[in-house]
Amino acid sequence: MIDVYDCCPKFENGNFIIRFVKEMDVKDLLKVYSDKNALPFFNSDNCNGDNFYYPDETKMKKAIDFWLYSYDKKQFVRWTIIDKSSDYAVGTIEMFHRQADDAFNNKGVLRIDLRSDYEKKEVILTLFDLFVYPAFDLFDCEEIISKIPNYAIERIAAAEKYGFIKSDHFLIGTHDHYAYNGYWTIRKQ
């Protein structure tokens, strides 16, 4: 099995490329993380108060530097989503294997952050198709969880169609011990 922290794979289909985040992504990702309409869809649970709103290049660069540092420390992986039709970064995917004392112990945590004009059922389904099943093996997990707020209608429709099921369990923050809700799960087939 490939160690994702030694060799980070790229995923691609006719519409999107999902590849490891790079410092050169600053300008494109600034359009994602300064998008106030996208902000409510970002999952910042247990992120030490960071809400992922980066309104300038300095803050965006600092975030990317932190993502690269976290990868080096084997904490999580952050990929950039590139729309092949425009050659622009339109979002990111974060994934990690979670160790905790709650119902989501040893689960993979999937975070997808998209520019608001890409927050569409078909786009999200395409990203699930590219990423979810390889992620089970990459992160050595039998189940993947993803937070989907109840107002994220397009994301809920994509998750239901793909086979995610809404969980009744809470994620207990390892840093703040807060009980977070709104998680959906999918099991490895």
C-alpha positions as CSV (number, residue, x, y, z in Angstrom):
1,M,0.0,0.0,0.0
2,I,1.2,3.5,-0.9
3,D,2.0,5.8,2.1
4,V,0.2,9.0,1.1
5,Y,2.7,11.0,3.1
6,D,5.6,9.6,1.1
7,C,4.0,9.8,-2.3
8,C,0.9,11.9,-2.7
9,P,-1.2,10.7,-5.7
10,K,-3.0,12.8,-8.3
11,F,-6.5,12.1,-9.4
12,E,-7.9,13.2,-12.8
13,N,-10.9,12.8,-15.1
14,G,-12.1,14.8,-18.1
15,N,-13.2,17.8,-15.9
16,F,-10.9,18.0,-12.9
17,I,-7.4,17.4,-11.6
18,I,-7.0,16.8,-7.9
19,R,-3.3,17.3,-7.0
20,F,-1.2,18.1,-3.9
21,V,-1.5,21.7,-2.9
22,K,1.4,24.0,-4.0
23,E,2.6,27.5,-2.9
24,M,1.8,28.7,-6.5
25,D,-2.0,28.1,-5.7
26,V,-2.2,31.3,-3.6
27,K,-3.9,33.5,-6.2
28,D,-6.5,31.0,-7.3
29,L,-7.2,29.7,-3.8
30,L,-7.7,33.2,-2.5
31,K,-10.8,33.3,-4.8
32,V,-12.1,30.3,-2.9
33,Y,-11.2,31.3,0.7
34,S,-12.2,34.9,0.3
35,D,-15.6,33.9,-1.1
36,K,-18.1,34.8,1.6
37,N,-20.8,32.7,-0.1
38,A,-18.5,29.6,0.1
39,L,-17.5,30.1,3.7
40,P,-20.6,28.5,5.3
41,F,-19.8,25.2,3.6
42,F,-16.3,24.9,4.9
43,N,-15.7,22.5,7.8
44,S,-13.7,24.1,10.5
45,D,-14.7,21.8,13.3
46,N,-11.8,21.3,15.8
47,C,-9.5,23.7,13.9
48,N,-8.5,25.9,16.8
49,G,-10.9,28.7,15.8
50,D,-9.8,29.0,12.2
51,N,-12.9,29.5,10.0
52,F,-10.9,29.3,6.7
53,Y,-11.7,32.9,5.6
54,Y,-8.6,34.3,4.1
55,P,-9.3,37.8,2.5
56,D,-5.8,38.5,1.3
57,E,-2.7,36.8,-0.2
58,T,-0.7,37.0,3.0
59,K,-3.3,35.0,4.9
60,M,-3.8,32.6,2.1
61,K,-0.1,32.0,1.8
62,K,0.1,31.4,5.5
63,A,-2.7,28.8,5.3
64,I,-0.9,27.0,2.5
65,D,2.4,27.0,4.4
66,F,0.5,25.5,7.3
67,W,-1.0,22.8,5.1
68,L,2.5,21.9,3.7
69,Y,3.9,21.8,7.3
70,S,1.0,19.6,8.4
71,Y,1.7,17.2,5.5
72,D,5.4,17.0,6.5
73,K,4.3,16.2,10.0
74,K,1.8,13.5,8.7
75,Q,-1.2,15.2,10.2
76,F,-3.3,15.6,7.0
77,V,-3.1,16.0,3.3
78,R,-4.5,19.0,1.3
79,W,-5.1,18.6,-2.4
80,T,-6.0,21.4,-4.8
81,I,-8.9,20.9,-7.2
82,I,-8.2,22.3,-10.7
83,D,-11.0,22.9,-13.2
84,K,-9.4,21.7,-16.5
85,S,-11.7,23.9,-18.6
86,S,-10.2,27.1,-17.1
87,D,-7.0,25.7,-15.6
88,Y,-7.9,27.5,-12.3
89,A,-7.9,26.1,-8.8
90,V,-11.5,26.1,-7.6
91,G,-11.2,24.4,-4.2
92,T,-9.4,22.0,-2.0
93,I,-9.8,18.5,-0.5
94,E,-8.4,17.7,2.9
95,M,-8.2,14.1,4.2
96,F,-6.8,12.5,7.3
97,H,-7.1,9.3,9.4
98,R,-8.7,10.3,12.8
99,Q,-7.7,8.9,16.1
100,A,-10.1,9.9,18.9
101,D,-12.2,8.7,21.8
102,D,-15.6,9.0,20.1
103,A,-17.8,7.2,17.5
104,F,-15.6,8.5,14.7
105,N,-12.3,6.9,15.9
106,N,-10.3,5.4,13.1
107,K,-12.4,7.0,10.4
108,G,-11.2,9.0,7.5
109,V,-12.2,12.7,7.6
110,L,-13.0,14.3,4.3
111,R,-13.2,18.1,3.9
112,I,-14.1,19.6,0.5
113,D,-13.9,23.4,0.2
114,L,-15.3,24.8,-3.1
115,R,-15.7,28.2,-4.6
116,S,-19.4,29.0,-4.3
117,D,-20.1,28.7,-8.0
118,Y,-18.9,25.1,-7.9
119,E,-21.1,24.1,-4.9
120,K,-23.3,22.0,-7.2
121,K,-24.5,18.4,-7.0
122,E,-22.8,17.3,-10.2
123,V,-19.5,18.8,-9.4
124,I,-19.5,17.3,-5.9
125,L,-20.5,13.9,-7.3
126,T,-17.6,14.1,-9.8
127,L,-15.2,14.8,-6.9
128,F,-16.6,11.9,-4.9
129,D,-16.1,9.6,-7.9
130,L,-12.5,10.7,-8.3
131,F,-11.5,10.6,-4.7
132,V,-13.6,8.7,-2.1
133,Y,-12.8,5.0,-3.0
134,P,-9.0,5.5,-3.3
135,A,-9.1,7.4,0.0
136,F,-10.2,4.3,1.9
137,D,-6.9,2.6,1.1
138,L,-4.8,5.8,1.2
139,F,-5.9,6.5,4.8
140,D,-6.3,2.9,5.9
141,C,-10.0,3.3,7.0
142,E,-13.2,1.4,6.5
143,E,-15.4,4.4,6.8
144,I,-15.1,8.1,5.7
145,I,-17.0,10.9,7.4
146,S,-17.7,14.4,6.0
147,K,-19.5,17.3,7.5
148,I,-22.5,18.5,5.5
149,P,-24.6,21.3,7.1
150,N,-28.4,20.9,6.8
151,Y,-28.6,24.0,4.5
152,A,-26.0,22.5,2.0
153,I,-28.8,21.2,-0.3
154,E,-26.5,20.5,-3.3
155,R,-24.0,18.7,-1.2
156,I,-26.6,16.7,0.6
157,A,-28.1,15.6,-2.8
158,A,-24.7,14.5,-4.0
159,A,-23.9,12.7,-0.8
160,E,-27.2,10.8,-0.8
161,K,-26.8,9.8,-4.4
162,Y,-23.3,8.6,-3.8
163,G,-24.2,6.5,-0.8
164,F,-23.4,8.6,2.2
165,I,-25.7,8.3,5.2
166,K,-26.4,11.0,7.8
167,S,-25.0,10.0,11.2
168,D,-26.6,10.6,14.5
169,H,-23.2,10.6,16.3
170,F,-21.3,13.7,17.3
171,L,-17.6,14.3,16.6
172,I,-15.9,15.3,19.8
173,G,-13.2,17.8,19.2
174,T,-9.8,16.6,20.3
175,H,-8.7,20.2,21.0
176,D,-11.8,21.9,22.3
177,H,-13.9,18.8,23.4
178,Y,-16.9,20.4,21.7
179,A,-19.5,18.0,20.3
180,Y,-19.9,18.7,16.5
181,N,-22.9,17.4,14.6
182,G,-23.8,17.2,10.9
183,Y,-21.6,14.4,9.8
184,W,-22.4,12.0,7.0
185,T,-20.6,8.6,6.6
186,I,-19.8,6.1,3.9
187,R,-18.4,2.6,4.4
188,K,-15.9,0.9,2.2
189,Q,-17.6,-1.6,-0.2
